[in-house]
Amino acid sequence: MKARKELDRSLQSLEGLIAQSNAFDLLGLVRMYTVPPTLEGHRESESQSSPATLELVASMIRHRAAGDDAPAPDPSTDPGEIVIAAERAIDAHLWLLLSESTEGHHPLAELAGQFRMTELRVRGRQYQSVQSTVEDELFGVAAVSELMDRHLGFSYNDLQRVRVAFGEQWSQNRSGSLEELHRLYEEHKDDEPTDELRAQLQAAMHTAMFKPGVSMTVTAEEISQRSGLSSETCTSVLDAFAVPFDTTRTPIEAAQAFLRGDNELLLRNLLKDSRGRYFGVGGDLGIDGLRPIFEEAIKPVQKAWDRYQKHRGVVAERLAARHLQAVLQPDRSYESIKYFRPIPGTDAVTLGSACDRPATHGEPAEADLLMVIDDIAICVEVKAAAISTSARRGSVLRLAKDLEKTVGDARSQADRLADLIERNHGLWVPDEGWLDLSEVREVRSIAVTLEDLSSLNCSLDALVRARVMPAGRLPWVVSLHDLIVTTRILDRASELLLYLRRRTDSEVATRYSGIDELDFVMLFVEGQLWVDLDPAVMHAKYPKAPRLTGADRARYRKEAQLTRVGTHTDDLDAWMYYTDGLVDAPAERPSFRSDDGMDELVDALAAHRGQGWLSTSTDLLNGSSEQRASIMSSITRLLRAARGDGKRHSLFVALPGPWGFSAVVFGTGHGARDSGALAALSDYAAAKQYQLEVDRCLTVLLNAEGAVLGTAYRGRGFRNLRRWSCGRLRWACRIRQPGCASHRLTPVGQVGDFAAGLGELAEASVCG
């Protein structure tokens, strides 16, 4: 096989290139090639380097026969050749992984291959501030910090101080060598060169650029002086995240193990030599290793492990709840809610509101979080369990087992709760009785994992095919880190609900594939995470909605293909680096915003918080910028007409989509004292709702300046309305129906009084 030959050739070339050069000097040069000197202006989408390149070279150098102090005074090889050979070896191995995964017979084989590829290539998946938030909650409490001190030899506070001191000392050592070179040049740039000056410049150049090993290493004594901790404590911290040189393997054997997933430097990212110097291979001290190393240390002590596991679960649930509640602002929220679920083999309807003995017909269950916002319920399950080492190394069977314990269990628990709410419109809660949820029209599920499983979570369709999750309602499967970042970006309830809808919609789930949830989030922010809906399906669901054109059907056929989601997080990275204090260049927070005025309207509906506000706001956002601008233009025209003649005017907007056929009726009255305007507008909305068989309709009364005066909402019960008189129906039917291309909104018509109908659409001053 060509890839196998290329891999063997590249590894043999690497072994020869690293044979005699000083270990830390050579690693320092490779680091200069592969790690950007600063995050200022760094864009991941344009980066050609990979942290895995440096780790592969470091793994081989660690096991070479020359050990940590080869005699050669200078690097004998261009480090660029080493980087190229390492990248070729990694690329060849990725081709082998891809071939193995596509030929595997297990339904998870392809996903396991993708997981291994991601584990090999991707590093630094946590933003500093988010990582600190989670670590502080997990390890900052006294009981857990004491466990860390007992089993690792240092407390969480010790680690934090050493981590800061390490970064500062490394920067000082590195900048000191560069500053010395710069000083010599500036002081003597106009002097006649002498042998002594040449020797000084050469020595400074070698230290800064050709022999950077000394300037890229630190010692425990340096950390002790800077942190104020004892040398023994600093050594304990550094050694917990360090690996020594070891000649029990050959460099090629070490490289092969690295590529199989046995990466010694993934969790312990320091390399320690015989003189007590530590070289940082990548990232902050223990950035990916603190939790796994701590858990590995206490797992043999059952009582300590049980106590920590309980704490870990509580922390993950608390953080997930805190950040979701901050955005959604639920009307009701239930954390760790206990309820009765159906006994296996019995129907859920036996636990309806009329059940007289729920404890007999059901069995106790618990949900991590249930939030009710308007007529939306969101069920959240949090799993803190880790993915095993064997699964990370490619064991398909172990990966299937681990996913079943995390993603599968979270999905089934959330789905069970959602099914009860949808079928019975409420829950039986022990000792409290019936919890009425009859207002809920839509239920969404979120499965949160403490472990970063982005490359797996992003492949919902593959998880369904592998039977980790059954087909049907899909949850949003997301890591706690990515959930926190997402709620910083999507800070409106309507935005987050729209993302939930699109991300878990079956069309989107099967049309988009990627390895990073935050790429999906940013794709959504950019307005691209959507698909045209099948025109035939839409017409069958909503026969009274305007028919779609041949162009709509042609576009659907053209776009019905898989989209690979690449890197979209450059703007997010820039903002997070700036807010975390890692760069000086200011960067704006990415946001799902528009300049068409829809934001102001959605905010006004949220502030008024009348029934139906959330689902309707979300439907209004679910359109292209052109469609939103069209709606806002019509509202502006509506308001202009109201200011011009002081009469009642109305605008009907139909919003058929994959989540139901909704509509909004905007209207104005004769003025602030027109007490009958909302009732009259609601009657008009009811007629239109009956005529077009709309699932739900929100009526919004505005004053002439665009402020919301009142709202009214009709849900699914519209079909039970009494039949209107023929005259009343004719009055409603004179209004032209809006056209709608797939999920795109194109309402048309004329602004007039309630009998005249719809508006043309736009300017952005709607909610002044």
C-alpha positions in Angstrom: 0.0 0.0 0.0 1.3 3.4 -1.0 0.4 5.1 2.3 2.1 2.4 4.3 5.3 2.8 2.3 5.2 6.5 2.7 4.7 6.2 6.4 7.7 3.8 6.8 9.9 6.0 4.6 9.0 9.2 6.5 9.7 7.6 9.9 13.0 6.2 8.8 14.0 9.7 7.5 12.9 11.2 10.8 15.0 8.8 12.8 18.1 9.8 10.9 17.4 13.5 11.1 17.0 13.6 14.9 19.9 11.2 15.7 22.6 13.5 16.9 21.3 17.1 17.5 20.9 18.4 21.0 17.4 17.4 22.1 16.0 20.6 23.5 17.8 22.8 20.8 16.2 20.7 18.1 12.8 20.6 19.7 13.0 24.4 20.2 13.6 24.9 16.5 10.8 22.6 15.5 8.5 24.5 17.9 9.5 27.7 16.2 8.4 26.2 12.9 5.1 24.8 14.2 3.8 27.0 17.0 2.9 30.7 16.2 5.1 33.0 18.3 1.9 35.0 19.3 -1.8 34.6 19.0 -2.0 38.1 17.7 -3.6 37.8 14.2 -3.5 34.1 14.3 -6.2 32.4 12.1 -6.7 28.7 12.5 -8.2 28.4 9.0 -5.0 29.7 7.4 -2.6 27.8 9.7 -0.6 25.0 8.0 1.1 23.7 11.2 -0.2 21.1 13.6 0.7 20.5 17.3 0.9 16.8 16.5 4.0 17.5 14.4 6.0 18.7 17.4 4.6 15.9 19.6 5.6 13.2 17.1 9.2 14.6 16.9 9.3 14.9 20.7 8.1 11.4 21.2 10.9 10.1 18.9 13.6 12.3 20.5 12.6 11.1 23.9 13.4 7.5 23.0 16.5 7.9 20.8 19.8 6.2 21.8 21.6 9.6 22.2 19.3 10.5 25.1 18.7 14.0 26.2 22.2 15.5 25.6 23.7 14.6 22.2 27.3 15.8 21.7 26.7 17.8 18.6 27.0 21.5 19.6 24.7 22.7 16.8 21.7 21.3 15.0 23.1 19.2 12.2 19.9 19.3 10.1 17.5 21.9 8.8 14.5 21.7 11.2 12.3 22.4 8.2 13.2 18.9 6.8 12.2 17.4 10.1 8.8 19.2 10.1 8.2 18.1 6.5 9.1 14.4 7.3 6.8 14.4 10.4 3.9 15.9 8.5 4.3 13.3 5.7 4.2 10.6 8.3 1.1 11.9 10.0 -0.7 12.5 6.6 0.2 8.9 5.5 -1.2 7.5 8.8 -4.4 9.5 8.4 -4.9 8.0 4.9 -4.4 4.5 6.5 -7.0 5.4 9.2 -9.4 6.6 6.6 -9.0 3.4 4.6 -9.5 1.2 7.7 -12.6 3.1 8.8 -14.3 2.9 5.5 -13.6 -0.8 5.2 -14.7 -1.6 8.8 -17.9 -3.7 9.2 -19.0 -2.2 12.5 -21.5 0.7 12.1 -19.2 2.8 14.4 -16.0 2.0 12.4 -16.1 5.2 10.4 -16.9 7.3 13.4 -14.1 5.7 15.4 -11.7 6.4 12.6 -12.8 10.0 12.6 -12.4 10.2 16.4 -8.9 8.9 16.2 -8.0 11.3 13.4 -9.3 14.2 15.5 -7.5 13.0 18.6 -4.3 12.9 16.6 -4.5 16.3 14.9 -6.5 18.6 17.2 -5.1 20.3 20.3 -6.1 23.3 22.4 -9.8 22.8 22.2 -10.6 24.8 25.3 -10.5 28.5 25.7 -8.6 29.6 28.7 -11.4 31.4 30.5 -13.9 28.6 30.0 -11.4 26.0 31.1 -10.7 28.0 34.2 -14.4 28.3 34.9 -14.9 24.5 34.8 -11.6 23.7 36.7 -12.4 26.2 39.5 -15.8 24.6 40.0 -14.4 21.1 39.9 -11.2 21.5 41.9 -11.5 24.8 43.8 -13.6 23.4 46.6 -11.6 22.4 49.7 -12.6 18.7 49.8 -11.4 18.1 46.2 -8.3 20.2 46.6 -7.4 18.2 49.7 -7.8 15.0 47.7 -5.5 16.4 45.1 -2.9 17.2 47.7 -3.1 13.8 49.2 -2.9 11.8 46.0 -0.8 14.1 43.7 1.3 16.0 46.3 0.0 19.4 45.5 -3.2 21.4 45.9 -5.3 23.0 43.1 -4.0 26.4 44.3 -0.4 25.2 44.0 -1.1 24.1 40.5 -2.5 27.5 39.5 0.4 29.3 40.9 2.9 27.0 39.2 1.0 27.2 35.9 1.2 31.0 36.0 4.8 31.1 37.0 5.8 28.6 34.3 4.3 30.8 31.6 5.9 33.9 32.9 9.3 32.3 33.4 9.3 30.7 29.9 8.4 34.1 28.4 11.1 35.8 30.4 13.7 33.3 29.4 12.7 33.4 25.7 12.4 37.1 25.5 15.7 37.6 27.4 17.7 35.9 24.7 15.9 37.8 21.9 16.3 41.1 23.7 20.1 40.5 24.2 20.4 39.9 20.4 18.4 43.1 19.7 20.5 45.1 22.3 23.8 44.1 20.8 22.5 45.0 17.3 21.1 48.4 18.3 24.2 49.4 20.4 26.7 48.4 17.7 24.9 48.8 14.4 27.0 51.8 13.4 30.3 50.5 14.9 33.1 48.9 12.9 32.8 45.1 13.4 35.5 43.5 15.5 36.3 39.9 16.2 35.0 40.3 19.7 31.7 41.9 18.5 31.3 39.2 15.9 31.7 36.5 18.6 29.2 38.3 20.9 26.6 38.6 18.0 27.2 35.0 17.0 26.7 33.7 20.5 23.5 35.8 21.0 22.2 34.6 17.6 22.9 31.0 18.5 21.2 31.3 21.8 18.1 33.1 20.4 17.7 31.4 17.0 19.9 28.3 16.5 20.3 26.9 20.0 17.0 27.8 21.7 17.0 24.9 24.1 18.2 26.9 27.1 15.8 29.8 26.5 12.8 27.4 26.1 13.3 25.4 29.3 12.6 26.2 32.9 13.6 24.6 36.2 11.8 24.0 39.5 14.1 26.4 41.2 13.1 29.2 38.8 9.4 28.4 39.3 9.9 28.3 43.1 11.5 31.8 43.1 8.7 33.2 41.0 5.7 31.5 42.6 6.8 31.6 46.3 6.2 27.9 46.7 8.8 25.5 47.9 11.1 23.8 45.4 9.7 20.4 46.4 6.1 21.5 45.7 7.0 23.0 42.3 8.9 19.7 41.5 5.8 17.7 42.4 3.6 19.8 40.1 6.0 19.8 37.2 6.7 16.1 37.5 3.0 15.3 37.5 2.8 16.6 34.0 6.2 15.6 32.7 7.8 12.5 31.1 11.5 11.7 31.2 13.8 10.5 28.4 13.6 6.7 28.0 15.6 4.4 25.8 13.5 1.3 26.3 11.8 1.9 23.0 13.3 2.9 19.6 12.3 6.2 18.1 10.3 4.4 15.3 8.5 2.2 17.9 7.6 5.4 19.8 6.3 7.0 16.6 4.2 4.0 15.8 2.7 4.0 19.3 2.0 7.8 19.0 0.2 7.3 15.7 -1.9 4.4 17.2 -3.1 6.8 19.9 -0.6 6.1 22.7 0.5 9.7 22.9 2.7 10.1 26.0 2.6 13.9 25.7 -1.1 14.4 25.3 -1.8 14.6 29.0 1.7 15.2 30.3 3.0 17.9 28.0 6.4 18.5 29.6 9.6 16.7 28.6 12.2 16.5 31.5 15.9 15.9 31.1 18.5 14.5 33.5 19.5 17.9 34.8 16.0 18.9 35.9 15.1 21.1 33.0 11.5 21.1 31.6 10.6 21.7 28.0 6.9 22.6 27.2 5.8 20.6 24.2 2.6 22.6 23.8 -0.1 24.5 25.6 -0.4 25.6 29.2 0.8 23.3 31.9 -1.7 20.4 32.2 -4.2 22.0 29.9 -5.6 18.7 28.8 -4.2 16.5 31.6 -5.3 17.8 35.0 -8.7 16.0 35.2 -7.6 12.7 33.7 -4.4 12.5 35.8 -6.2 13.4 39.0 -9.0 10.9 38.3 -6.5 8.2 37.5 -4.8 8.8 40.9 -7.9 8.6 43.1 -9.8 5.9 41.2 -8.2 3.0 43.2 -9.5 4.6 46.4 -13.2 3.7 46.2 -14.6 6.1 48.8 -12.6 9.0 47.4 -13.6 8.1 43.9 -17.3 7.8 44.7 -17.3 11.2 46.5 -15.5 12.9 43.7 -17.8 11.3 41.0 -20.9 12.7 42.8 -19.3 16.1 43.0 -18.2 16.0 39.3 -21.8 15.3 38.2 -23.2 18.1 40.4 -20.7 20.6 39.0 -21.4 19.7 35.4 -25.2 19.9 35.9 -24.8 23.2 37.8 -22.7 24.8 35.1 -25.0 23.6 32.3 -28.0 24.9 34.1 -26.4 28.3 34.9 -25.5 29.1 31.4 -28.7 27.8 29.8 -30.9 29.7 32.3 -28.9 32.9 31.7 -29.8 32.9 28.1 -33.3 31.4 28.1 -34.6 33.1 31.2 -37.2 30.3 31.8 -40.6 31.0 33.3 -40.1 27.8 35.3 -37.0 25.8 35.9 -36.6 22.4 37.7 -33.2 21.1 38.6 -32.8 17.4 39.5 -36.5 17.0 39.2 -37.9 13.6 40.2 -41.0 12.2 38.4 -42.7 9.0 37.7 -42.0 7.3 34.4 -44.0 4.4 32.9 -43.1 0.9 34.1 -41.4 -0.9 31.2 -44.0 -2.5 29.0 -46.8 0.0 29.9 -48.0 2.9 27.9 -47.1 6.5 28.9 -50.8 7.5 28.9 -51.4 5.5 32.0 -49.5 8.3 33.8 -51.8 11.1 32.5 -53.4 13.7 34.8 -56.3 11.3 35.5 -54.1 8.6 37.0 -55.1 8.0 40.6 -52.1 6.0 41.7 -49.0 7.2 39.9 -46.7 5.4 42.3 -48.3 2.1 41.3 -48.4 2.7 37.6 -45.0 4.3 37.4 -41.5 4.1 38.8 -39.2 6.9 40.1 -37.0 8.7 37.6 -34.9 11.9 37.7 -34.1 14.5 35.1 -31.1 16.9 35.5 -32.9 20.0 34.2 -36.3 20.9 32.8 -37.0 24.4 31.7 -40.3 25.9 30.5 -40.1 29.1 28.5 -43.3 30.3 27.0 -44.8 27.2 25.2 -41.4 25.5 24.8 -40.0 22.9 27.2 -36.3 22.0 27.1 -35.1 18.8 28.7 -31.4 18.6 29.7 -29.3 15.6 30.7 -25.7 15.9 31.7 -23.1 13.1 31.6 -19.7 13.6 33.3 -18.2 10.2 32.5 -15.0 10.1 30.5 -14.1 8.3 27.3 -11.7 5.4 28.0 -8.2 5.3 26.8 -8.9 2.2 24.7 -11.7 4.0 22.9 -9.4 6.9 22.1 -6.9 4.4 20.6 -9.5 3.1 18.2 -11.3 0.2 19.9 -14.7 0.3 18.2 -16.4 -1.9 20.7 -15.2 0.1 23.7 -16.1 3.3 21.9 -19.6 2.0 21.4 -19.9 1.1 25.0 -18.6 4.5 26.2 -21.0 6.3 23.9 -23.9 4.3 25.1 -23.0 5.3 28.7 -22.8 9.0 27.8 -24.6 10.1 24.7 -27.0 7.1 24.5 -28.1 7.3 28.1 -28.5 11.1 28.0 -30.5 10.9 24.9 -32.8 8.1 26.1 -33.4 9.9 29.5 -34.2 13.2 27.8 -36.4 11.5 25.2 -38.3 9.7 27.9 -39.1 12.9 29.7 -40.0 14.7 26.4 -42.4 11.9 25.4 -44.2 12.1 28.7 -44.6 15.9 28.4 -45.9 15.6 24.8 -48.3 12.8 25.4 -49.6 13.6 28.9 -49.0 17.4 29.0 -47.6 17.1 32.5 -45.8 14.9 35.0 -46.5 13.2 38.3 -43.9 14.5 40.9 -43.5 12.4 44.1 -44.8 14.2 47.2 -46.0 17.2 45.1 -48.6 15.8 42.7 -49.4 16.7 39.2 -47.1 19.2 37.4 -49.2 20.8 34.7 -47.4 21.5 31.5 -50.4 21.8 29.2 -49.1 25.1 27.7 -46.1 23.3 26.2 -46.3 23.0 22.4 -42.7 22.1 21.6 -40.1 20.0 23.4 -36.4 20.1 22.8 -33.6 18.0 24.3 -30.0 18.7 25.1 -27.4 16.1 26.1 -24.3 17.7 27.7 -21.0 15.8 28.2 -18.2 17.0 30.4 -15.8 15.2 28.1 -15.0 16.9 24.8 -16.5 14.7 22.1 -16.9 17.2 19.3 -15.9 14.9 16.5 -18.5 12.4 17.7 -21.3 14.8 18.7 -21.2 16.5 15.3 -22.1 13.2 13.6 -25.6 12.7 14.8 -26.6 10.7 11.8 -23.7 8.3 12.3 -24.8 7.8 16.0 -28.3 6.9 14.7 -26.9 4.5 12.2 -24.8 2.9 14.9 -27.9 2.6 17.2 -26.2 4.7 19.9 -29.3 6.9 19.5 -32.6 5.7 17.9 -34.0 7.5 15.0 -36.6 10.2 15.6 -36.2 13.1 17.9 -32.5 14.0 18.1 -31.0 15.9 21.0 -28.3 18.6 20.7 -25.3 16.7 21.9 -22.6 19.2 23.1 -19.7 19.3 25.5 -20.0 21.6 28.5 -17.1 23.8 27.2 -18.9 24.3 23.9 -22.2 24.9 25.6 -20.7 27.7 27.7 -19.1 29.3 24.6 -22.3 28.9 22.6 -24.4 30.7 25.3 -21.8 33.6 25.2 -22.5 34.0 21.5 -26.2 33.2 21.1 -27.4 35.4 24.0 -31.1 35.6 23.0 -33.5 32.8 23.8 -34.9 33.0 20.3 -31.4 32.6 18.8 -30.5 29.6 20.9 -33.9 27.9 20.2 -33.4 28.5 16.5 -30.0 26.9 16.7 -31.4 24.0 18.6 -34.1 23.5 15.9 -31.7 23.7 13.0 -28.9 21.7 14.6 -31.1 18.8 15.5 -33.5 19.0 12.5 -33.1 15.7 10.5 -32.4 17.5 7.2 -29.5 19.6 8.8 -28.2 16.7 10.8 -27.8 14.6 7.7 -26.6 17.4 5.4 -23.8 18.8 7.5 -20.7 17.0 8.8 -17.8 18.3 10.8 -15.6 17.7 13.8 -16.1 20.8 16.0 -19.4 22.0 17.4 -18.2 25.6 17.5 -17.7 25.5 13.7 -21.4 24.7 13.5 -22.2 27.6 15.8 -20.2 30.1 13.8 -21.7 28.7 10.6 -25.1 29.4 12.1 -24.0 32.9 13.2 -22.9 33.6 9.6 -26.4 32.6 8.4 -25.4 29.5 6.6 -26.6 26.6 8.8 -29.9 25.8 7.0 -31.3 23.7 4.1 -34.1 24.2 1.8 -37.0 22.0 2.6 -38.5 19.4 0.3 -41.2 21.3 -1.6 -43.3 18.1 -1.9 -43.2 17.5 1.8 -44.0 21.1 2.6 -47.0 21.2 0.3 -48.3 17.9 1.8 -48.0 19.3 5.3 -49.4 22.7 4.5 -51.7 22.6 1.5 -53.2 26.0 2.2 -49.7 27.6 2.2 -48.6 29.2 -1.1 -47.4 26.6 -3.6 -43.6 26.5 -4.3 -42.3 27.1 -7.7 -40.3 24.9 -10.1 -37.3 27.0 -9.2 -37.8 26.0 -5.5 -37.8 22.4 -6.4 -34.8 22.7 -8.6 -32.9 24.4 -5.9 -33.8 21.7 -3.4 -32.5 19.0 -5.7 -29.3 20.9 -6.3 -28.6 21.6 -2.6 -29.6 18.1 -1.3 -26.0 17.0 -0.7 -23.5 16.6 2.2 -21.7 19.7 3.3 -18.4 19.3 5.1 -18.0 22.0 7.7 -14.5 23.4 7.9 -12.9 25.9 10.2 -15.2 28.9 10.9 -14.0 29.9 14.3 -11.4 32.6 13.4 -13.6 35.5 14.5 -14.6 33.6 17.7 -10.9 32.8 18.4 -9.9 36.5 18.0 -12.7 37.6 20.4 -11.9 34.9 23.0 -8.2 35.6 22.9 -8.9 39.3 23.4 -11.3 38.8 26.3 -9.0 36.3 27.9 -6.1 38.8 27.8 -4.0 36.8 25.4 -3.8 39.4 22.7 -4.0 43.2 22.6 -5.9 43.7 19.4 -9.6 44.4 20.2 -12.1 42.1 18.5 -15.9 42.2 18.4 -18.0 39.4 19.8 -19.5 37.4 17.0 -23.2 37.6 17.1 -26.3 36.5 15.3 -27.3 40.1 14.4 -28.7 42.0 11.5 -29.0 45.6 10.5 -32.6 45.2 9.2 -34.4 46.0 12.5 -35.5 42.4 13.3 -33.3 42.4 16.4 -35.2 45.3 17.9 -38.6 43.6 17.1 -37.5 40.3 18.7 -36.2 42.2 21.7 -39.5 44.0 22.1 -41.4 40.8 21.9 -39.1 39.3 24.5 -39.5 42.3 26.8 -43.3 42.1 26.5 -43.1 38.4 27.1 -46.7 37.7 26.1 -47.8 34.1 25.3 -46.3 32.8 22.1 -43.4 35.3 22.1 -40.5 32.8 21.9 -41.7 30.4 19.2 -42.9 33.3 17.1 -39.7 35.3 17.6 -37.7 32.2 16.6 -39.9 31.8 13.4 -39.3 35.4 12.5 -35.5 34.9 12.8 -35.6 31.8 10.6 -35.2 33.5 7.3 -32.6 35.1 5.1 -31.5 38.7 5.6 -33.5 39.7 2.5 -36.7 38.1 4.0 -36.2 39.7 7.4 -35.6 43.1 5.7 -38.8 42.5 3.7 -40.9 41.9 6.8 -39.4 45.0 8.6 -40.0 47.1 5.5 -43.7 46.1 5.6 -43.9 47.0 9.3 -42.4 50.4 8.6 -44.9 51.0 5.9 -47.6 49.9 8.2 -46.5 52.4 10.8 -46.2 55.1 8.3 -49.7 54.6 7.2 -51.0 54.6 10.8 -49.2 57.9 11.4 -50.6 59.4 8.2 -54.3 58.8 8.8 -54.7 57.6 12.4 -56.7 54.6 11.4 -56.3 50.9 12.1 -54.0 49.0 9.8 -52.8 45.4 9.7 -50.1 43.2 8.2 -50.3 39.4 8.0 -47.1 37.3 7.7 -47.3 33.6 7.1 -44.3 31.5 8.3 -44.7 27.8 7.2 -41.7 25.8 8.2 -40.4 22.4 9.5 -41.5 23.3 13.0 -45.1 24.1 12.2 -47.2 26.6 10.3 -47.1 29.8 12.2 -48.2 33.4 11.4 -47.9 36.9 12.9 -50.5 39.6 12.5 -49.2 43.1 13.2 -51.7 46.0 13.6 -52.1 49.5 14.8 -55.1 51.2 16.5 -56.6 54.7 16.4 -54.2 55.7 19.2 -53.3 55.0 22.8 -57.0 55.1 23.9 -58.2 52.6 21.3 -59.1 49.9 23.7 -60.8 47.7 21.1 -58.0 47.6 18.7 -56.3 44.4 20.0 -59.7 42.5 20.2 -60.5 43.5 16.6 -57.1 42.6 15.4 -57.4 39.2 17.2 -60.7 38.5 15.4 -59.1 39.3 12.1 -56.1 37.0 13.0 -58.5 34.2 13.9 -60.2 34.4 10.5 -56.9 34.2 8.7 -55.8 31.4 10.9 -58.9 29.4 10.1 -58.7 30.2 6.4 -55.1 29.1 6.0 -55.2 26.3 8.6 -52.3 27.9 10.5 -51.1 26.0 13.6 -50.4 29.1 15.7 -50.8 32.8 15.3 -49.5 35.7 17.3 -51.3 39.0 17.2 -49.1 42.1 17.9 -50.6 45.5 18.5 -48.2 48.4 17.9 -48.4 52.1 18.4 -47.6 54.5 15.6 -43.9 54.6 16.7 -43.6 50.8 16.7 -43.7 50.0 20.5 -45.6 46.8 21.5 -48.8 47.7 23.2 -50.3 44.2 23.6 -50.3 40.7 22.1 -52.7 37.8 21.8 -51.9 34.2 20.9 -53.9 31.3 19.5 -52.4 27.8 19.4 -53.6 24.6 17.9 -57.2 25.0 18.9 -58.0 27.2 15.9 -59.8 24.4 14.2 -62.5 24.4 16.9 -63.5 27.9 16.3 -67.1 28.5 15.3 -67.6 29.0 11.6 -67.6 32.7 10.7 -70.5 34.3 8.8 -70.1 34.3 5.1 -69.6 38.0 5.2 -66.9 37.8 7.8 -65.1 35.1 5.8 -65.3 37.1 2.6 -63.8 40.1 4.5 -60.9 38.0 5.6 -60.3 36.3 2.3 -59.9 39.5 0.4 -56.4 39.7 1.8 -53.9 38.2 -0.6 -52.0 35.3 0.8 -48.2 35.7 1.2 -45.9 33.6 -0.9 -43.3 31.4 0.8 -40.4 29.8 -0.8 -39.5 26.8 1.3 -38.6 28.1 4.7 -37.9 31.5 3.2 -40.4 34.3 3.8 -41.7 36.5 1.1 -44.9 38.1 2.3 -46.6 40.4 -0.2 -49.7 42.6 -0.3 -50.8 46.1 0.6 -50.9 48.0 3.9 -54.4 49.1 4.7 -57.0 48.9 7.4 -58.0 45.5 8.9 -60.2 44.8 5.9 -57.5 45.6 3.3 -54.7 43.4 4.3 -51.0 42.8 4.1 -48.1 45.1 3.8 -45.1 45.5 1.4 -42.1 45.3 3.8 -39.0 47.3 5.4 -36.8 50.1 7.0 -35.2 49.4 10.3 -36.8 51.8 12.7 -39.6 49.6 13.9 -39.2 49.5 17.6 -38.0 52.9 18.4 
